[in-house]
Amino acid sequence: MTEGAGWVQHWGGAVQEIRPGDVDRIPPGTKRWHRATATTRMWHAALEEHLNGTVVTWMEKVGGEAYEQR
């Protein structure tokens, strides 16, 4: 995260707040989501590596109910 504040959740885990300087390492095969908080914007940089010829698999969009309770 480079600026702002956000939330990240690895499926089955707790929602965590992320702030500038935080790093969220996502192991291959991990389903997760991230976004800005309800009252802030966020900027981040992403580094991706290829695994079996694929960089990332985009899943379904996360509905508002997933993070409106935060």
C-alpha positions in Angstrom: 0.0 0.0 0.0 1.4 3.4 -0.9 -1.2 5.9 0.2 -4.6 6.0 1.9 -6.2 3.1 3.9 -7.9 -0.1 2.8 -9.2 -3.5 3.8 -8.0 -6.9 2.7 -9.5 -10.4 3.4 -8.1 -13.8 2.5 -11.1 -16.1 2.2 -11.9 -17.6 5.6 -9.8 -15.1 7.5 -10.5 -11.9 9.2 -10.7 -8.5 7.4 -7.6 -6.6 8.0 -6.9 -2.9 7.6 -3.9 -1.9 5.5 -2.0 1.3 5.5 0.9 2.8 3.7 4.0 0.6 4.0 1.9 -2.6 4.6 2.6 -5.6 2.4 0.0 -8.3 1.7 1.6 -11.4 0.3 -0.9 -13.7 -1.4 0.2 -17.3 -1.8 -0.7 -19.0 -5.1 -4.3 -20.4 -5.0 -5.5 -18.0 -2.3 -8.8 -16.3 -2.9 -9.0 -12.8 -1.5 -10.3 -9.3 -2.0 -9.1 -5.8 -1.3 -10.5 -2.3 -1.5 -10.4 1.2 0.0 -12.2 1.8 3.3 -15.7 3.3 3.2 -14.3 6.8 3.9 -10.8 6.8 2.2 -9.1 6.1 -1.1 -6.2 3.8 -1.5 -3.2 3.5 -3.9 -1.2 0.4 -4.1 1.5 -1.3 -6.3 1.2 -4.9 -7.2 3.9 -7.3 -8.2 2.8 -10.5 -9.9 4.6 -13.7 -10.8 3.7 -16.3 -13.4 2.6 -19.7 -12.1 2.0 -22.2 -14.8 1.7 -19.4 -17.4 -1.0 -17.5 -15.5 -0.4 -14.2 -13.6 -3.8 -13.8 -11.9 -7.2 -15.3 -12.0 -9.9 -12.7 -11.5 -12.9 -14.0 -9.5 -16.4 -12.6 -9.0 -16.9 -9.0 -7.9 -17.4 -8.7 -4.1 -20.8 -7.3 -3.2 -21.1 -4.4 -0.8 -22.3 -6.6 2.1 -18.8 -8.0 2.4 -17.3 -4.7 3.5 -20.2 -2.5 4.5 -20.2 -4.1 7.9 -16.6 -2.9 8.6 
